[in-house]
């Protein structure tokens, strides 16, 4: 796997629908930093923030990568910006931007139609999408809200999400798989473990901490035989 692919993948991790919520309570402001590694080697830090933006119930979700000097010198810094709203307990994507410094081919935007039926990219190309589909970054918040709604269920259902990226629509399935204590540079946390189950060749593990606003404190992904990429909460 190329370093270019790793840097894009790291931001996409804070990336993996309908969410059963009674109301649309305001989401908390978030500001977390994760340390990234590939095959045990540091590839730099990723900062994630969430804050209100625009209309009531709408938010700006941002990830800013601070890659290691070697990665930055070769490929720049990948950043992602997602604007979404929460309506009837669902994440409704509005706009997504991916920017990779020095690489226009990896930089793109997606504007979502108000009714959620289509997206239009930076070249004006329009595609139809499934109802409730979200961009690859706000997907993480859709998963987070689903966990909040279901982690106390005696028999939690399978979580299903449609994710839209530059070219594809991917259908994800996740399941809750128990509780684990996780040690991180930011402390030790009791977590709810969630795993991807839609593709046996792709690993996606998320350790979600109630003490950290139901955000993941550790994420591990792996595709096929390539080494795993890991994010772990730093502060």
N, C-alpha and C positions, 0 to 999 in steps of 0.2 A: 504494500500500500504506500503511495507517494505521500510526502509531507504535505503537499497541496491538499490531497484528499483528507488527511488527518485534520488539518486546521478547519476545513469546512465541516467535517463530521463532528468535531468537538462542539462547535456552536449549535449544530443541529441536534445534539443529544438533549439539550435543554429545550430540545425540541422533542415523542414518542411521542361533535357527538352530543349526544343528548345527555344532560345531567339532571338527575331528579332532585331539585331543590325546591323548598317551600317558598323562597323569596329571592330577591336579588340584593342581598346585603352587600355593602361596599367591600371591595377587596382591600386587604391591608397593603400599605406601602412596603415594598421589599427591596433589599439591597444586600446581596450575598456575593461572595467571591469563592470560586472553585479552582483547585489546582488540577491541571490536566496532565495525563501521562499516557504514553503509548509503548507497549511492550516494556513497561517499567521505567521508561525514560521520560523526564519532564519535558512537556511541550508548552509550558507557560500557564498563565492564569486566565480565567474567564469571569468577568463580573456580570451579574444579572440584576436588573432593577425593574420594578413595577411601580407606576404612579398614575394618578388620574390624568386624563387628557380629554379636552373637548366636552362633549355632552355628559350629563350625569350617567353614571354606570359604564363609562368608556375609559379605556386605559392605554397607556404606552408601555410596552414590554420591550426591554432592550437588553442585548448582550454585547459586551465589548471585550474583545480578546486582547490579551497582553502576552503574545507568544514569546518563547525564548528568543534570544538574539539571533540564533542560527535560523530558526523558522522565519522570523520577521525579515531578516536580510534577504532571504530567498523568495518569500511569498507574500509578504505584507501581513496585515492584521485583518482577519475576518470579523465583521460585525453584522448583527441582525436587529431589525426593528419591526415590531408587530403592533398594530393598532387594532384593538378589538373592543367589543361591548359585551356586557352580560345581560341577556334578556330571557326571562322565564327560566332562569337557572342554566342557560346555555351560553357557551362562548360563541360569539358571532364575529368572525374575522372581517375587518374592513380594509386593511392595507398591510402588506408585508414588503420589507426591503432587505436584501442581502447585499452587503458591500465587502468586497475583498480588495484591499488597497493594491493597486498595480496590476489588477487582473479583471478587466471588464467582462471577460467571458464568464466569470463566476459571479458577477454582480447582476442582480435582476430585481424587478418589482412585480408585485401582484396586487391589483385592485379588485376587490370583491364587489359584485353587484349588491344593491341594497336588499334585494330579496334572496340573496345567497345562491342564486341559480347559476352564476358564471363568474369567471375571473378574467381579467384583461392584463396582459403583461406589458413590459416597457416598450415593446414594439407594436402595441396595439392589437396583438393577437388575442382573440377571445375564445374561451373554452367553457363548455358546460361542465358543472360539477354536481356531485350528489348533495342533496339537502343536508345541512348541518356540517358540511366539510369545513375544515379549518386549515390555516397555514401551518407549516412545519414547526414554527416556534410557539405560537399560541396553543398548539397541541398540548404542550406541557401543562398549561393552565387548565385546559379541558380535562386532562388526566387528574390533576390536583383536585378540581372540584368534584370529579367523580369519586375519588377516594374519600373526600370529606362526607359525601352523601352515603357511601356504602361500607366504610371500613368497620362499622359496628354491626352490620348485618350478620345474622347467624349463618346464612348461606349466601354469600355475595355472588351476584351474577357475573358473567364475563363482560368486561368492558370492551366496547367496540367504537372505533373512531375512523373517520375518513380524513386523510391528510393530503393536502395539495402542495406540490412543489413546482419547480420551473417547468417540468415536462410531464410529471406523472401524478396519478392519484393512487395512494396506497391505503389499503384497509388494514388497520391494526386491531389485534385482539390482545388484551391483557387480563391477567387474573391475580388476585391477592393470594399470597402463598406463605402467610405466617408473619411472625414477629422476630426481629433480631436486634441485638445490641451492636452498634457500630461505633468504632473509634475513628475520630477524624482530628485534624489539627485544630478544629474549632471546639472540640470536646467529645464526650461520649454520649450517644443518643439511643434511646429506645425507638425502634423504627418499625414501620409496616412495610413488608417486602412485596413488591409488585413485579411480575415478570411477563415478558412478551411471549405469546404462545401461537402466533399465526404462521410462523415460518421456522421449522427446525434448524435451518441453516443460519439463522440470525438470532443472536442472543441480545436481550435487552432486560437488564435488571435494575430496579430502582428501589432504594431504601429511603422511605419517606418518614420524616420526623414530625410528630404532632407538636413538639416543643419549638419547631422552626416553621410555624405557619403552614404545616403540611407540605413543605418543600422537600425535595430530595436532598439528603446529605451525602449520598454516594450514588453514582451511576456507572454501570459497566455495560458496554456493548461490544459485540464481536460479530463479524460477518465471515462465515465459512472458516477457513483455516488461518486467516490473518490474526495477528496478535490483538488482544483486547485493548480498547480505549477506555480509560477510566477518568471520571471526574469525582473529586472528593472535596467536601466543604472545608474551606480554609478560614473564612471569617464572615 
